[in-house]
Amino acid sequence: MKPYLYKDHFIGLSKIQKIKRNPWYFFHSTSLLIGVDQLLLFSVLGFVSDYINIIMVMVCILCDGALKVGVGNAIFSAECSHSFHFNCIASYVKYGNRICPTCDAKWKDIPFTGPPNPTVGQATIVPSQLNSTPRQRFPLRTKFLSSEPSVFSDDDPLDMHSSLASNDISIVRFIDINTHTEFPAIQRSISQEKFHILINLKAHVTDKNQVHSHMSQTSRAPIDLVTVLDISGSMKGTKIQLLKRAMGFVIDNLGPSDRLSVISFSSNARRLFPLLLMTGSGKQHALQAVNSLVADGETVIVGGLKKGAKVIEDRKYKNPVCSIMLLSDGQDSFSKRINLKDISRLQIPVHTFGFGADHDPNMLHSIAEGSKGTFSFIEAEGLIQDAFAQCIGGLLSVVVQDLQVHVHSLDPCVCLSQLKAGSYSAYLTGDNQTGSVDIGDMYADEERDFLVLVNIPVVTNGNSNDQMKLVSVWCDYKDPFTKESVTTEAVEVKLQRPEMVNEDMVVSIEVDRQKNRLQVAEALSKSRAAAERGDLATAMSIIDSCRMQMSDTASMHAGDRFSHELDLELQEVRSRMETRKIYESTGRGFLLSGMISHSRQLATARGDSIESSSSFSQAYQTTSMSNMVLLSRQSLRDVPPPNSSDQQ
């Protein structure tokens, strides 16, 4: 639309846009007052038809849809005289908004949809209200829907005051190192190859001024989070509403030092807004933008991910923690493969979420694996918020970064033969005397277990009470607040070497448990390869063989809970391989989510539940994660499910 000029009245594009959103602005603007004679003249000149069309077509500012009476959409008229689709405004006020998005008027009367009695066990999702934070109204369109800059360096400056508060000396962050040997003793006259040593690492954070042990905003590192959201046509109806509510929960639980940017993708990818601090006004911006999303078009996953990575790469300021969350319910319409070199180069963990039975688990798993993130398989639509909650529960509790664990032999005759680290990068020196594992970030209360295999020589001297020093273990990591490198004290691993050992000596349950975990991860990988070749019989046979071997281990005989849960998961994987149709609809996603979880020892959501009864999703879940999931569940109470007829 071109601007119009009549005598002294210049009608610019900005005012044309205001007229489109609120036609009565045409009459209230002093610069646009036009008399009857002028209208007649405009008609003669052919201009008035444009203004009449503007006046006659009213638009809902929240979705850009026409406000037409009698086409099946209820219309809500606010006390300030502005009108909106009832479904749009009901969702808008549900997120805590009480200010007219058109004129900034503060509303007293708001629409309310009375909740029906929810069906028992039905998942219903809504973010908690943001009333605790004073709200400030900002124009939606000028902030979010303007043309994108070529460089995404328009991110909000960091809140340095909050960052300094996080350096409080009362907050202590550290790594605890524990070790276990496969057996407590080995006879002096015997040598043994591939003797297992377990290294257990646990991240801790302690606030000396806090009575409670939960993470506070000042005891954790602030995050730059980019969410990449699928809004293609297959997300219409209930799915898009569940996604909006899940994003509302994420926004609600970010702190004022955290920053968020949202990318949406369908046939094209676009940035809704830059990295914004999640202050009261930032949350208001984010909620309005997310609530304006409309599902339509095809699916361009790769384009959405690239744009999300660009937000991270181009940012002018950097919070200590950075991550991408990507959700999709479909197959990429334009590309079946993705080049992960750029993502790997940026070292951004991408946590992917496959939504429903029609998503592409192979692509989402590849993205997560290549970026050192996680892949969650959300089988039940109602669990999307819980899956997001578990993920951000971890991301909002990072206490150490760039963690490396080092192992060094304390005896020239004790050689390191192997480091079993799952999918983490492990290194051994040429002389087999030193090794290391790259771990990266760790969340509060999170644990990592690694097995070191060493060759034990015969003892030729010393008395029967001698202890043999095997290896020393220490860690290097970066404090996310001070950026300083920290090196822990070395822990020595020793082994008793008596003349004789008890015949009833048993293997360490801790060591045996981790051997089972690694065996299951390997079996899942081999089974997947067979299934992808179309050989489901071999895939199920690999699972059966792993279960049989594990059933005869010391930890299973001792009733170890974790080993028992591994066996239950193998049974579930096998049940999802009985037919090709079952495998492709749910088996593949379930298997891949479990595979990445056990190989990286990270919590993922998989299956149709994140309840405490589901052992699959409880593995590796930290206190911060479980607390966030609990908060999500509490926010669902007495809230009706989204209306499936709502196509926004």
N, C-alpha and C positions, 0 to 999 in steps of 0.2 A: 504494500500500500504506500502510495506517495503522499507526502504532506501537501496540504492545500493552502492557498493564499487568496484571501478576498479582502480587498482594501487594506485595513490595518489589522486584520485578524489572521494570524499565522497559526495553523493547527499542525503541530509537530507530531512525530511518530509516538513520542512518549504519551501525549494526550490522547492520541487515537487508541493506544493500548488501554489507557484508563477508561475510555468510553466503552471499549469492548467488554471490560470487566464489570463496569458499573455504568449502564447507559444514562442514568440520571445525572451523572457527572456532566453530561452534555449541557444540561440546563442550569447546573449550579456554578459552573465556571464562569467567572465574570468576563473572561477574555473570549468566551464563546457565545455570549448572549446574542441572539439573532432575532430580529423582529419578523413579523409576517411578510412585510414588503421585501425584506432581505431573503427570506425563504423562497418567495416567488422568483426573485432574481436568480437565486441559486438553482432553482428548478429550471429556469430558462437556460442557465449556463450548463446544466447537466450534472451539477455537483450534489444536489440534495439527495439523490437516490443512495449515494454511499452512506450518508448520515442516517437515512431512514433504515437502511439495512443493518447498520450498527445498533440502532436503537431497538429494532425488532428482534434481534438475536441475542439473548442473554446467555452468558457462559458461566459455568461453575468454575471458580478460580482454582479449586483443589484438583480437578481432573481435566479441565479444559473441554469438558463435554457440554453440549447445548442443554439449556434448561427448558425443556418442552413439556407442556402439560398433556397428559393423556397418552403417554407412550410407555407406561409401566414403571416409571421412576418417581418415587415420592420426592417432593420438593419442600425444603425447610426454609422459611423466611424468618430471619433474625429480627430482634427488636430494633436494630439499626436500619432495617428495611432491605438488607442485602440477602440474596437467596442462593441456596446451594442444594445439591442432591442430598437427600436425607442420609443415605449410606455414607457419603463422603464426610458430612459434618459429624455424623455419629462416631465414626472412627477418629476424626480430628479431635473432638472433645474428650474421647476416651483416653487419649494420650496426654491429657492434662492441659490442653489448650482452652482458654476462656476468652480469647481476644479475636475479634473479627479479622480474618486474613485480608479483607479488602480495605477497611477504613480504620482499623486499630481500636474500634470501640470495645469497651469491656462489657461482656455479656453477663446478665443475671440469670436469664432463663436459657437453658441448654437442652438439646434433645436427649432423650434417654430411652434405651430399649430394655425393657424388663427381662431379666434372664429367666428362661424356663428351667425347670428342674433338670440338671444335667444327668445324663445316663451314667450309671455306675461304671467306673473304669474308663469313661470317655475322656480323652485328653482335650483340654480346652486351654487356650493360651492368651494371655494379655500382659503387657508390661505394667509394672507398678507405677503409680502416679508420680509425677515430678513436682507436686505442689510445694515440697519443702524448699524449692529454689525459686526466688523471685524471677518472673518472666519478663523478658523484654522483646517487643515485637520488631521484627525486621522484615522488609519486603522479600517475599519468596522468590519471585521471578528474577529480579535483578541479581540476586545472589547466586542462584542455582542454574538457571537455564540460559544464561548468556553464552555466547560462543566460547569454546574452550581456547585457552592460550596455547601456543605452541610448546611452551615450557611450563611445567607445573611447579613453579617456584613461588606460588602465591599462598603458601601455607602459613598458618598462624604462628607468630613468634612464641617461643616456649615461655612457660610460667617459671621464671628463674627463682622466684621466692619459694615456690613449692619444692623445687629441686634442691634448694639449700636446706629446706626443712627435712628432706629425706636423708641428709648427711648427718643427722643427729647421732652423736656418739653413743647414745643409749641403745641404739639399734645395732645388733651384732649379727652379721651374716657369715656363715662358715660351712665347711664341708667336713663331715665326720667319716673317717675311714675305719672299716672293720674287715678282718680277714678270717678265713676258715680254711683249714687243710682237709683234704679228702679223708685222711685217716689221722688220728692223733700221733701215731708213731709208726716207724718202719724199722725192722730189725737191722742191726748194724752190718750184718754180713750179706745183706740183700740189696741189689740195685733195682730201681724201678723207673721205667720210662712213662712219660705222659702222666705224671702225678698231678692231680688237679688242686689248684689253689684258687679259692674264691675271694675276689675283691668286691666289697660292698661299699658304695658311696651313698651318703645321704646328705641333702642340703637342708640347712637350718637357718631360721631367722628368729631372733629373740629381741623383743622390745622390753628393756628393763623397767620402763615406766608404765607398762600395760599390765593390768590384772589378768586379762584374757589373752589367750595365745593366738587368736585369729589375726590374719593380716590386716593392717591398717593402711590407709592411703599413703602414709609417710614411711612405712616400713617396706614398701615395694617400689620397683622401678616403673616410672610412667611409660606408656606405650604409644607408638604410632601404629594404628590399626587401619587397614584398608579392607573393606568388605566388597567382594565382587559377586553380584547377585543376578541370577537368571530371571528375566521377566519376559521370556518368550511366550508365545500363545498357549503352550501347554501348561503354563502356570496360572491360567485364568481361574477365577472362582475361589474355592477354599484355599488352594495352595498359596496364592499371592497374599491373601489375608493372613494366613499363618506366618508367612515370611515377614510381613510388616510387623506383626506382633512380636515375633522373635527378635527383629531388629530393634523394636522399642525396648525390649528387655536388655539388650546389649547396651544401647544408648543410656538407659537408666542407670546401669551399673558401672559405667566408666566414670573416672574421677576428673576433677577440673584440670589436672595436669596431663591427662591423656588426650590424644588427638585422634579424630576419626575422619576418614574420607570414604565415600560410597561410590562404587562404579556399578552401573546397571548395564546389562547387555541383552539384546534380542537379535534382530538382524544387524544391528550396529551396537558398538559399545560407547557409552558416554559417562563422563564424570559428573555426578550430581552436585558435588561441592568439594572444595579442596580440604586438606587436613585442617580441621577446626578443633580448637580446644573445647573440651566438653564441659564448659561452664554452663550456667543456666541458659544464656542466650544461644550458646553453641548447640546445646541439646534441643532447644526450640527449633533452630534452623534444621538440624538433622531430622527431627521427627516430621516436620512439615515436608521435607524433601522426600523422605521414604514413603510418607502417606500419599504422596502424589503419584506414585508409580502405577502404571497401567500395563497389564500383561498383553503382549501382542507380538507378532513377528516370528522369525526363526531363531536359531541358537548359534551364537558365535562365541564359544568358550575361549578360544585362543585370543581373540580380540579383546575380550574383557580382562583376561589375565595380563596381557601386554600393557593395557592401560593402567591396571592396578600397579604393575611393576614400575611403570613410568612415574606414577605419583610418588613412589618411594625413592626412585633414583633422582628425580628432579627437585626434591624438597630442599628448601633453603636451610631449615633447622632440623635437628635430629634428636628425638627422644631416645633413651638408652635401649629400649626394647622395640622391636619392629616385627610386624607379621601381616600376612594376608589370609583372609578367610574367603573361600570360594564355594558357592553353592550352585548346583545345577540339577535339573530334573530330566535332561534330555541329551541327545547326541549332537555333537557339533555339526551344523548343517554344511560347513564349508571345509573343514579340515579334520582328518582322522588321526593325525599325528601332531605332536608339538615338540618344538625345539627348546629344550630346557637349558641351553647354554647361558642365555641371558639371565634366567632366574638363578641358576647356580652361581653365576658370577657375582650377583648382588647379595648372595648369601641371605636370602629372605625365606624363612620357613613358610610354606603355603599349606594351610590346613583346609582340605577339601571335604565337601559334604555331598554325597550322592543321595538325591531326594526321590523316593519312589522306585518303581520297578523298571522305568524306561531310561534311566540315566546311563552314562558310559563309565562303568567302574574302571575299565582298563586305563582310560585317559586320566581320570581323576587320581587313580592310584599312582600312575607314572609321574604326575605333577607333584604329588605329595612326597613320593620316594626321592625324586630328583632334587627337591628343595629341602629335604630333611624335615618335612612336616608330617601330618597324619592324614589318613583317609577314613571318614566315618560313613557308614552305610545306614541311612535313615529309612528303614523299611516302612514304618508307620508314619503317616504325614503329621500326626499330632505331636511327634517327638522332636520336631525341628528346634523348638526353643530349648528343650533340655539338652540337646546336642550342642547348640551354641553356648549354653550356660556352662557345660563341662569344659569346653574349649577355652572360654574367656576366664574361667576359674583358674586355669593354669597360667594363661598369658598374663593375668593380673597378679601373679605371685612369683615372678622371676627374681631370684636372689643372687645367682652367680652367672657369669657368661664366659664363653670361650674356655670352658673347662677341659683340661687334659689330665689324664692319669698316667703316671710313669712307673715302670717296674724295672729294677736293676738287680742282677744277681749279686749275692754277697759271697759267693764261693766260685772260683774259676772252674770248678768241676760241675757246678750246677748250671745247666744250659736251659734257656727258654726255648721250648720247641714250638709253641703256638700260643696266640692270644685269641680266645673265642669272644668276639665282641658283637655278634649279630651283624646288623647292617652299618655299624659304626666303623670308621676308618681306623685300622690298627697297623702298627709298624714294628718291625724287629730289625735290629742292627745285624750286620753281617756276621759278627762273632757270637750272636745269640746270647749276649749278656744284658742287653737293654731293650725295652719295648715301650710303646706308648699307645694310647687310644684317644682320639678326638671325640669329645662328647658334646660341646656347645653349651647351650643354656640349660639350667636346671631350676625347677620350680621349688617353692618351699615344701619341705617334707617329702620331696621326690627322691626316689632311690634308683641307682643303677648297679647292676651286677655283671661282673666280667670274670671269665675263667682263664687262668694262666696255667699252661701245661709245662711242667719242667721235668728234666731227667735227673733222678736222684742216684748218686754214686754210692758205692760201698764205702763204709767208714773203716779206715785202716789203723787209726790211732784214737786215743782218748779212752776214758772209762765208760762204764755202762750207763752213767747218768748224763752223758754229754748231750747237748742240744746242737743240732746243726742249723746254722743260719742259712736260710734259703734265698730270700729276696727282700728288698726294701721297696716300699710303695709310698708315693707322694703325689700331690696334685698341684697344678698351676691353674689359676683362673683370674678373671678380671672382675673387680667390684663394679657393678653397673652404675653406681653413683659417682665415686671418686675417679673411676677409670684406671685406678692403680692395679698393678699386677700383684697377686698374692700367691705365695708358695707355702703350702702346709708343711708341718713337720713330717719327716719320714717315719713310717711304721715298719718295723722289722717282722718278718714272718719266720718263725722257728719251728723245728720239727724234732720230736724226741727220737733218739736213735739207741734204744736199749739192746742188750744182748738177746733178749727174747721178748716177744709180744704176746698178749692174750689172744687165744684162738677165737674168742667171741667178740673181738673188736669190730665195731660196725662203722659203716661209712657215714660221713657227716650228712645230715638231712638237708642242711643249707646248700651244700655242694650238689647233692643229688637232685634237688629241686631245680636248680639252674641247668643241670644237664638235661632234664626233662623239657624245660622250656625251649632250649636251643634245638632239641630233637623235634619238638612239635613244629617250630618255625621252619625247619628244614623239610619236614614232611608236608607241610602246607604248600611250600614252594614247589616241590616235586609233583604233588597231587594237582596243583594248578596247571603245571606244564602238560601233564597228561590230559587233563580235561580240555584244555585249549586245543589239543590235537584231535579232540573228539573221542578220546579213549576213556570213557567214564568208568569202565570196569577196572582198568589199571589205576585210575585216580582213587577209587574206593579201596582197592587192594592196598595202596600205599598207606591210607589212613588206618586200615585194619592192622597192618603190620606195626605201625607206630604205637597203636593202642596196646597191642600184645606185648611189645617190648617194654612199654612203660608200666604195664601191670605187674611186672616182676621186679620193679625197682624198690629200693629201701624206703623211699619217701611214700610210695603208694601203700606199701605194707604197714607203714607207720601211721597211715591215715592223714597224710599231709593234705590240707585243704586246697592249696594252690595246685598241686599235682592232680587232685581229683577234679578240679574245675577245668584243667587242661583236657582231661579225658572227656568231660561233658561237652566241651567245645568241639572236639574231634567228632563226637557222635553227631552233633548238630551239623557240622560241615558235610559229613557223609550223607545225612538225610536230605541235604539240598543238592545231591548229585544223582539222585535216583533216575531222573530223566533229563534229557537235554533242555527241555522247556523250563523245568524247575531250576536247573543250574544257571541258565541264562537270565532268568528273571530275578532270582534272589541268591542263588548259590555263589556266583562269581563275586558279587559285592560283599557278601558275608565273609567269604574266604580271604579276599584281598585286605579287608579291614582288619581281620585277625592276624594276618601275616605281618603287616606293617606294625601292628601293636606289639607283637611278641618279639620281633627282630629289633625294635628300637626301645622297647619297654616304655611305651607311651600309651596313655588311655585313649581309646577311640570308642565312639558309639556304633553299635552294630546290632542288627536284629530289630525286634519290635518293642524293645523295652530298655529303659535306663533306670528301672526301679532297683531297689536293693536286692531283690530276689534274682536279678539277672547277673550271673557271675561274669558273663562275657564283657560287660561294660564296666564292671567294678575293678577289673585287673588294672593295676598301676594308677588308679584314681587317688589323688591326693586329698588332704583335708579341705583345701581351698576349692577344689573341684566339687567335692561332695556337698560342701556348704552352698556353693552356687547353684547346683542342681536342686538342692532342697529349697532354696529361695525361689527358683523357677516353679517348682511344684506348688509352693504356697501361693504364688501369684495366679495360679490357675483356678483356685477354688472359687466356686459360686460364679463363674464367668461362663456365659453361653458360648458355644463354638461359633466360628464365623459362618455367615450365611452363604451357603454354597451357590446361591443364585446371584451373588454379587460378583460381577465380572471385572471389577477393578483390579 
